[in-house]
Amino acid sequence: MAIKQVTEEIEITTENREEVIKQYSPMIKYVANRIAMRLPPHIEVDDLISVGVLGLIDATTKYDPTRGAKFKTYAEFRVRGAILDELRSMDWVPRSVRQKASNVDSVVQKLQSKLGRPPEDEEVAGEMGISLDQFFDTLNETKSMPVLSLEGLGIAKETGEQQSLLDCLAGKGDTDPQTQIRLNELKEIIAQAIDTLPEKERLMISLYYYEELTMKEIGAVLDVTESRVSQIHSKAVFRLCTELKALIAEEI
């Protein structure tokens, strides 16, 4: 049976498992690179890919087509989950970086409450008592923190899988009828959170998560350097994570 037929019919057997793994292996590199963009340079992409391979293998053995999800969707969940679990187990984020992330979060929330709007970079830096360049350096150091936080927020599907907020941002994932209402509610919460972001950060979220442009491509659209795009992304995700946590807490 051709691999195209296998995947369309959502049927994975002992005989074709190796072919399925080979076909979906490029997806591992894609997921690993997307995550690595927001991690410190000492984290090797190849290490993430190796862990992702294990996630894909796990997906081929545990996939149940009767649960209603396409294999591609299920496999991507497993690959991303395996990589993030490995990152968490490594505890690679120094305590000092966690503290800086917490400080930025506190200052942003304080200023937003005081001003009634998202604070400007200069305002956050001023409140923290540091220069704008130092503030950007801090964002760069802590840029990976919101990634794991966002991945930790989501809804449990009837299939037993977790629908992450990042997948909701990109409109990814197959949902069964039983969870469609919860997913729609989650999308409304995400929309509310995105509406609170400054215009450039809203555009950043749209281009990166909806259109799936690279940092370099977004730089061309915004006419800024790739480094500046990374800074904008860090701020956008940081603000979004903070706002989402607050909105979700209100719903509980």
N, C-alpha and C positions, 0 to 999 in steps of 0.2 A: 504493500500500500504506500503510495507516495506521501511524503511528509505533509504536503499541502492538504491532502484529504484527511490525514490524521488530525491536524490542528483544527480543520473546519468541523470535523465530526466530534471534536473534543474527546479523543480516545488515545490514551497513552498505555502502551503495553511494554512488557519486558523486551520484546523484539525491537520496538522503535524508539525506546527511551533515549538511546545514544544519539539518534538523529534529531530528536526534539531538543536535546541539550545543545547540540551543535547549531541548530537553527536559531535558538534564542540566546546564544552566548553573546552576540553583539549588544544585546540589551543590558547585559551586566556592565560592560564598559561604559555605556551611556549613563546608567544610574550612578555608578561609582564616580564618574567625572563630575556629574551634577552635584553630588554630595561633597566631593573634594574641593570644589571651587570655594566652599565656605569653611574650609578647615585650615589649620596652620600648615605651613610648607613641609614640616618634618613628618607629616602623615603621608605615607607613600600610596599613590593611587593603585599600584600593583597589589599592595596588601589588601586594599578594599576589594579589588577585583577577585582575588583568591577567595575571600570570604563570600563574595557574591556568588561564586561558582557553587559553593556548598549550599547556598540558599536556593539556587536553581535546581540542583540535584534533589534537594529536599522537596521542592515543589513538584517534581515529576513523580515522586513516590507517594505524596500525600494528596495530590489533586483529586477531587471528586466532582466529576461533571454534573452529577445530579443536584449539586448545591446551587447551580444557576450562574456561576461566574465563568467567564472565558479564561482559558489557560493563560493567555498573555497577561491578563490583569492579575490573576492569582500569582503567577511567577514573579511579576514585578513587585508585588507586595512582599513576597518571600525574600527576594534578593535585597530590597531596600531594608527590610526588617533585620536580616542577617547582618548587614553592614552596620546598621545603627546599634544593634545589640553588641557587636564587637567593639564599637567605639565607646559605648557606655562601660563595658567590662574593663576596658583599658584604663579608664579614669584618667585620660590624657590631659584634661583641662586642669591646670594648676589652680590652687586655692586663690591665689592673687588675682587670676583672671576672672574667676567666679565672683570675687568681691567687686571687681571693677564693673562687671556686667550688672550686678545688683545695684551698685551706686548709680549707674546711668539710668537704670530702670526707675529707681526712686526719684531721681531728679526730674526725669521726663514726666512722670505721673504728677509730681508736685507742681511743676510749672503748668502742665495742661489743666490741672484743677484751678490754679490761680488765674491763668490767662483766659480760660474758656476756649482754647484752641491748641493745636499741636505747636509746641515751642520751636523756634528757629534754632539752627545749629549754634549760632552765636550766643543765644540765650542760655542754652544748656551748658555750653562751655563756661560762660560767665558765672552761672550758678555753681558750677563745680570748681571754679577758681583756677581754670587752666586755659591755655591758649586754644585757638581754633584748631591749629595743627595737632596739638596734644590730644584734643578731643577726637579728631579723625584717627589718630594713632590708637586711641583707646577702642574706638569702634572696630578697627581692623583686628585688634587683639581679641576682642570678644565676639567677632562676627559669627563664630560657629555655635555659640551658646543658644541663640533662638532657634537654630535648625533642629536640635534635638527636642527643644521645648515644643515647637510646632508639631513635630512628628508624634509627640506624646499626647496631643489633643486630637480627638476625633470621636467616631461612634463605632460601636461593635455591631457588625452585620450578622444576619441570620446564618451566614456561612461560617461564622466563627472568626472571620478576618476583621482587621481593624481598618476602617476607612479614614485615612489621615486627612488633616486639613490641607496639606500640600496637594494631595490628590484632588480634593474638592476644588481647590483653587484652579487646578488645571482641567477640571471637569472630567477627570478620569474615574474609572471604576464602574463595575457592573453592580447594580443594586436590585435585590429582589423586592417584590411588592411590599413585604412586611416592614422593610426599613426605609422605603421611599419617603414616607412622611418625615421621619427623623432626619433624613438626609436633606430634605427641602428646608427644614428648620435650621439645620447647620449652615446651609448655604445662605440663608437670610442673615444669620449671625455674622458670617464672613463678609457679606455685602455691607452690613452696618459698620464693621471694623474697617474695611477698606475705605469707606466714605469719610472716615475721620482722618485719613492720611493727607498730607500736602499733595498738590497736583502732580509734581514730578515723581513722588514716591508711588502714587497710584498708577502712574504710567509705567513705572519700573515693574511693579507687580504684574501688570497686564502683559507687558512684553516678555517677561521672564517666565511666568507660570502659565499664562494662557497661550501666548504665541510661541513660547519655548525658544526664544532667541538666545544666543550666547551673549556673554558680557561684552565681547568685542563688537557684535552686531548692534547691541543696544547703545554702545558708545557712539557708533556711527549715526544712529537715529537721533540721539540727544546732543550730538556734536560735543562730546566730552571724552576724556581719556578713559581707558579701561579701568584704571585705578579709581577714578572718580565714580564710575558706574558701580564698582564694588562698594564704595562708601555709601552711595545712595541705597543700594540693595541692603546693606547692613542696617541702615537706619530704618528703612521700610519694614523689614522683617522684625526688627526689634520693637518698633511701635505696634506693628500688627499683632505680635505675640502678646504684648502687654494688654492691648485693647481686647483681644479675643478672650484672654483669661478673665478679664473683668466682666465681659458680656456673658460668657458661659457661666460664671459664678452667679450672675443675676438670674439665669434661667433655672438654676438648681433649686 
